[in-house]
Amino acid sequence: MIAEIVSTGTELVQGETLNTNAHYLSGKLSALGIEVAYHTTVDDHAGRLENVLRQAVERSDLIFTTGGLGPTLDDLTKELTAKVLDLELALDSASLETIKAYFTSRQRPMPVSNEKQAYFPKGAKILSNPFGTAPGALIEKNGKTVVILPGPPHEMTAMFENHVWPELQKIVTPDMVRLNERILKVFGMGESAIEEQLAGLPDIAQAAVSLLIKKAEIHVHLVTRGTEKNLNGAADVLDRTELEIRKRLGNKVFGRDQETMAGIVGRQLKSKKLTIATAESCTGGLLGAALTTEPGSSVFYLGGAVSYSDALKRGLLGVNEESLFQYGAVSETVAGEMAEGIRLKAGADLALSTTGIAGPDGGSDLKPVGLVYIGLATPEGVLTERFQFFGDRENVRSFTVQAALNKARVYLLEK
């Protein structure tokens, strides 16, 4: 079964909006063993959209459309789908009443233009929309299936989960080839270095291996294909592959699938019954925010200080004035004193500190933009490390947070 995703919207073509719908649908379909062969994005132009739909129906068995279900004149997905499939449009009275009730509940009159959202190709299965006025539809004709979904991601995903997913599971058989995936997350190695370490791995592990660059980390994507009957065999291949990758990359592999660096650090702290505090300069609270993203973080995270100014570093964290004068705020010495200062002030077992030049201004030959020092204060002493990150301000700050968390992770792993 070949699937195609047609995304409509001028805002997508012009780069104003990220097309997350195609990413979501591809993942869901691939998990079921349905091969997504084409992604097509087209603007709100009737002629171009009609051509795209005709091409999709000719070459694919299962077509998903997202967008173009609104009440305005350029929302033409249903109308053009009906034209391509040679079907008439018909009013669905139940959908019209639902749309009217939507406006009534908000104490607003329903514009006449919204009535067009209640018209569907004849014979279509209507898919209700719990979050908006645009119902979707599922149409089957001549061995082709077209699924029409709204453009807003929260509406699209709810409709897919509630209505489309159960329908797709009915057509999936045990003999269909499924995609079995696993993601290993790596920090502290570049793409080329990872590739060099993993040379020859697919021949040994019998799994397809690819590298995906994400912000502040790299994902090693493992894929095997097999039917439902041999899912255990596919899992064994992934397990063997993961074991070999961890053997080659060591503790540079920090997590798997949905795991996050902050979540892993939190889990380590909980299991060892330890607490942590933070002292931040260049990250401006992002490190503390990352730790508190994890549910139950109050068990291990005591709090932190954002000490941007030298005065606050001295007064709140106890950083030595001589250290600031001699080495500067962005230095190994000050990073260490910040970490130890917040550890003592908070009464925490561990503490992390960040100080650096995030840019785009403020750098020099001796201290360029992207220079960061991270401190980790422990009962045994203070560990500091120098980093040189690249990219814009957001990248430098993101990498700093990840590097600080990784420093704590490695310490806890070896403790």
N, C-alpha and C positions, 0 to 999 in steps of 0.2 A: 504494500500500500504506500503510494507516494503522496505526501502532503505538501501543501504550499500555503504560505502566510502572506496575505495582501494587506498592507497597512496603508490607510488613506489619511491624508491631512497635509496641507501646505506647510504647516508648522513643523512637521517631521522632515520634509524635504529640505526646508530652509535651515534646518539645524536649531530651531528655536526650542524644540522639545525632544527629549531622548526617547527613542522607541523601545521602551521596556516591555511592551506587550509581546513583541516578536520573541524576545529573549525568554519570557515566561512560557509562552506557548510551545516554543521549541523544546524546552526542557521537559515539559509535561508529556508531549507527544513522543519524544525520544525514549522516555522512561517506559512507555507502553510498547515500544518496538515499532512505532510508526515513523518511517523515515521522512524527515523534512528536507526536501530537495531544493526548495526555492524560497527566498524572501524577496518580496517586491514591495517597494514603497513608492506611492504615487500621490501627486498633489490633488487638490479639489477641482479637477478639470474633467468634465463629463466625458469628453472624447477619449482622453488618455486612460481614465479609469475603466471605461468600457473595453478598450483594447486589452488592458491588463487582465480584466476578468475573463475575456474570451480566451486569452492565451492560457490562463490558469486552468480553466475548465477543460481545455484540450489536452494538456500535458499532465495533470494531476488528478488523483482520485478523491482527495479530501482537501477542500479549500476553506481556509479561515480568513474572514475579513474583519478588520478592526477599524472603527471610525466611520464617519459619514452617516450616522443615524439621528442626527439632530434635527431641529425644526426649520432650519434655514434653507434657502434655495440651493446652496452648494452641497447640502447633505443628500447624496444621491445613491448611496450604496445599495439600498433595497431596490430602488427603481431600476438601476442598471443591471443588477443581478437578475431581476425578473425579465428584463429585456434579453439578456444573454441566454437565459434558460427557456425563453419563449413562454413565459407565464404571465397571467394577468395579476394586477394588484387588487386586493379585496380588503375591505374594512373589517377589522376584528373588533366587535363591539365591546368585548370584555376588556381588551387593552385600552380602548378609549375611555371606559369608565375608570380604569385604574389611573390613567394619566390625569383625568379630571379630579379624582380623589387626591392625587399628589398635590395639586395646586390648592385645593380646598383646605387640606390639612395645614397649609402654610398661609392661609387667609389671603390668597392672591387669585385674581381672575386668570383663567387659562387663555393664552393667546390662541387665536384661530390657527396659526401656523403649526401649533403642536399637534393638531389633528392628523397631520401626515405621518406622525410616528406610530399611528394605530393601523396603518395600511401595510399589508404583507403579500408576498407572492402566494398565489393560491396553492393550498396543500402544505404550506409551511407549518412546522411545529413552533409555536410561539414560546420564547424563553423570557420569563418575567425578569424584571430589573428591580431589585429591592432598594437601590440607592439613586435611581434617576428616572427620567421620563422615557427613556429609549429602550423598549424591549428588543430582544434579539430574535433570531430565527434559525431553524435548522431545516434545510431543504434537500430532498433527495430526488434525483431524476436521472434516468438513463445510466445508472451505475455510478453517478457522481454525487458527492455530498458537499453542500456548501453550508458553512456555519457562519452566521452573521452576528458579530459582537460589537458592543459600543467601544468608543475610543478611550474614555477615562479609565486608567488602570484599575482603580478600586471597583468600578462597575464591571469591567471586563472579567477580572479574576473571580468576583463573586458569582457572576453568571456562569463562568466556566466550571467552577467547583460544584455549584448547585445543580446545573442542568446538563452540561456537555460531558463532563468527566464520567458520569454514570452511563451515558449513551456510548461513549468510546469503549468502556470496559466490556460492553456487550459484544463488540465486534472483534475484540482481541482473543485469539485462540492460543492454546498452549504451544502450537507449532510456530507461532510468529517469533521472529528473532527480536530479542530485547537488548537494550543497551544497559550494561552494568558499569557503573562509574564509581570512582573514588578519587578524592582530592587530598593530596598531602601538601601542607603549607610550610614554606621555607622562609627563614629570615637570616640575613647575614651573608648571603652568597649571591653573586651576580648570575645572570642567565647563562653566560658562556661557561662559567665555572661549574655550574650545575650540569650543563650538557656534557661537559668533559668527564665529570665523575660518573655520569649515567650512560656513557658510551657502551653500546652493545647490550643494554638492558632488555630491550624488547625480545631479542633472540633467546635470552635466558628465561625471561619471565612469561613470554607468550601473551603479553598485553600491550596494547597501543599506548605509547607514552608521549605526552606533549607538555610544553611549558607555557603557562599563562602569566603574564606580568600584571600584577595588581598593585594598588597603591601600598607602598611600604612592605610588600611581601611578594613572593613568587609561588604560584601553585603548580604542582606537578599533577597533571591530569591523567588518570589511568582509566582505560576503557577496555572492556571485553564484550563480545557479542555472543548471545546464545539464546536458546529457547527456554521457556518456563520449566521444561523438563530437566534441564541441566543447570539450574540456578546455583546449586551447591558447588558444581564444578567451576562455575564462573567466580564464585566467592573465594574458592581455594586459589585460583589464579591471582586474584587481587591480593589475597593475603600474602602469597609468596612474593609477589612483586613489591608490596609495601615493605616486607621484611628486608628484601635486598636493598631497597632505596634507603631505608633507615641505617642499614649497615654501612652504606657508602657515604651518606651525608651526615651521619651522627646526629648530634643534638641541634644541628641547623634545622632539622624538621621539628617544628613546634606543635603542629596540630593536624587534624584531619577533618575533612568535610565541613561541617558547620561550626567547628570549634574556633574560638578567637583567642588571641594572645592574652587579653585581659581576663577572659574566662578561665584560661588555664592557670594563670597566676593566682586568681581568686581561689580556684580549687586546691592548688598547692598550699596556699596559706591556711585554708580551712582544715585540710587534712593534717597539717602540722601544728594547728592551733596557734598560729602566729598572726600578728597585726602589722599594719604598714601605714605610713603617713607620707605626704609629698610636700616638696618645696619647689615651686616652679617660677622661672623667670620667662624664658623665651616661649614656653608652651602656654602660658597664660591661663592655666586651669584645665587644659585638655587632658593631661595625665590623670588628674583626679576624676574628671568626667568619664574617662575610659574605664576606670576601676569601678565607678558607681553605676555603670551601665549594667553590670552583672547583678541579677537578683540575689538578695541576701548579702550584699557587699558591706552592710553595716557590721557584720560579724568580724570582718578583717580590716576594713578601711576606717581609720580613726578620723581622718580629715587632712587638710593641707593648707598651705599658704601660697598665695601668688605674690611674690616679692619682686616686683619689677624694679623698684628704685633701690639704690645703694643704701639709703637711709633705712628702708624697711628690712633689708638684708641684715643690717647691723642691729637695729632695734628689736626686731621680731625673732630673728634666727640666730643672733649672736655671732654673725660673721665678723671677723677681726678687721678693724679699720686699716691696719697695716697691710693685710692681705689684699684688700681692695685697692689700696694705693700702689702697692708694689706689682701685683699681678693683673689687676683689673677684674671687673665683675665676671667676664667670660674667661675663666681660667680653671685649671684642675684644682687648685687650692680652694678657691671660693666654692666650687661645686661640692667638694668634700665637706667644707664647713657648713654649707646650707643643709646638706643631708643629715649630718650629725646634729645640727641645731634643731631641726624639726623633729628628729627622732626623740631627743631629750625633752623638748617642749611638749610633744604629744604623748610621751610615754609609750611609744610604739617599739615593737621588736625590730622592725626594719623601716628604712626611709629611703625614698628616691628623690633626687634633685635634678633639675635641668637648668642650664644657663648657656646661652649661645646668641648668635647673630642670625636671625631668621630672614632678614632682608626686607625689601630689596636694597635698602640703604644701610649704612653703618659699618660696612666692611673696610678693611685696610689690607696692605700687603702681609702684615704679620698675622692679622685676624680677619680672614676673608668671610664673606657672606656664606653661611652654611656651616661655619665652625660651631660645634656644640660640645659641651662637657656634661657628662652624666655622672652623678654620684650615687652610690649605694652604701648607706650606713647600716652596719650590722653589729651585734654584740661583740664580734671578734675584731671589729675595726671598720675602716672606711675604704671602699673600693671606688676608684674613679677611672673614667675612660674618655678619650678624645675621639670625636667623630668629625668627618667632613662630609656633609650632605650637599646635594646639588638640586637645582630646580627652583621653583618659585617659593614664596613664603609659606604657602599651604603645604607644599611637599616637605620642606625642611621641618616644619612643626609636626607633621604626621610621622615622618621617619623618627624624629626625636622621641615621640611618645612610644612608638613601637620598640625602639632601641632600649629605652628605659625599662619597659615591661619585660623585654627579653633578658636584660641584665638580671632582673629579679628572678625570672624563670630559671635561668641557668644556675644561679646561686642556690635556689631552692631544690633544683634537681640534683645537685651535687652534695647538698647538705645531709 
